[in-house]
Amino acid sequence: MLIILAIICIWFWNKNKSISKKDWEGFWTITYYYEQAPNFPYTGVLKLQTQGALKGQLEVFLPKSTRSTFIELSNLALSEDETLLRGAFFYPYKIREGFVQEAFELKMENPNEFKGKGKCIAFCAEETEEVAIIWEGQKSDLTSNKN
């Protein structure tokens, strides 16, 4: 009887831990950095909306900067089980002939945090072409990312 009760408790506990599209919604305090330069993190706030089309905006502070930049995310898509969020974005400044573009894949294992990786995919800064970008995010209770 105890074994059956334990199995039922474990099943209910695991059932409640499933991730849904709604868990991605809202504001996230984020940090990401190029793998070879962890001492130069990009920080900021990620805002995701899941009603209707999946939309996102990133307010990011470049390393050692006091001014933020607002960036619209593109190509946002959730995996079938809704635990992976994929997307891309352009920085609003040019390197060489074009705007820097990065792609990312974020994995949520519980509703309050995610981890992920990304990479520069176009007009990359020198020595960042094949370097992983490490992402971390924590759910925030912010209601707006405007200063």
Stockholm file with secondary structure:
# STOCKHOLM 1.0

chainA/1-147         MLIILAIICIWFWNKNKSISKKDWEGFWTITYYYEQAPNFPYTGVLKLQTQGALKGQLEVFLPKSTRSTFIELSNLALSEDETLLRGAFFYPYKIREGFVQEAFELKMENPNEFKGKGKCIAFCAEETEEVAIIWEGQKSDLTSNKN
#=GR chainA/1-147 SS CHHHHHHHHHHHHHHHTCCCHHHHCEEEEEEEEETTCTTSCEEEEEEEECSSSCEEEEEEECTTCSSEEEEEEEEEEECTTSCEEEEEEEEEEEETTEEEEEEEEEEEEETTEEEEEEEEEESCCTTCTTCCEEEEEEECCCSCCCC
#=GC SS_cons         CHHHHHHHHHHHHHHHTCCCHHHHCEEEEEEEEETTCTTSCEEEEEEEECSSSCEEEEEEECTTCSSEEEEEEEEEEECTTSCEEEEEEEEEEEETTEEEEEEEEEEEEETTEEEEEEEEEESCCTTCTTCCEEEEEEECCCSCCCC
//
